């Protein structure tokens, strides 16, 4: 008789058979993984001698780092605080990681600035250093996110009902500035499945002011091909093209 082995961080068969709980990590983490991968790829292919290409790549690095810094703060303020409120020390592992990540972000921002300001003959070496250090930072974050999606989620599910988690999530979203929310929507649209996007925008349609909802849906539209856009519109009960009837 064969015995099933569960890898570290992998949900058991029993856990998979249960109805899914409200997950506050997966969607934003999928967006950040997509953003990190895209940014590292563009930095790696950057022609360091081309001023326009160099600026675009470094602007992307800086935008990613700013979002990562903000993301850490959101998790500290809302998710870690929630865990610690009912299980003191329960978020210590990822909270300690966050301190290291904050330092790494500052170092990467300095390295990005150094590439911008360098003399032409020094710039290739500095760009290569930034690329390698960003790759290390991304690798560490990929492992860190796995811990959050398993250990921290398990703690939140044990300590809070889905209704309470939804209230925490709503407070977190209310704290996010509009420009940051637009950037999040852009990368979520690129990273999430249509079903996940339908759930995200369906909830937003119920809770957000109509102008904010339409603006964020418009951001998502720029990242979706015609097929995915039509699928999302059908799921939301909207015509893919204004004026057309939905079926």
Secondary structure, 3 states (H helix, E strand, C coil): CCCCCCCCCCCCHHHHHCCCCCCCCHHHHHHHHHHHHHHHHHHHHCCCCCHHHHHHHHHHHHHHHHHHHHHHHHHHHHHHHHHHHHCCCCCHHHHHHHHHHHHHHHHHHHHHHHHHHCCHHHHHHHHHHHHHHHHHHHHHHHHHHHHHHHHHHHHHHHHCCHHHHHHHHHHHHHCCCHHHHHHHHHHHHHHCCHHHHHHHHHHHHHHCCHHHHHHHHHHHHCCCCHHHHHHHHHHHCCCCCCCCCCC
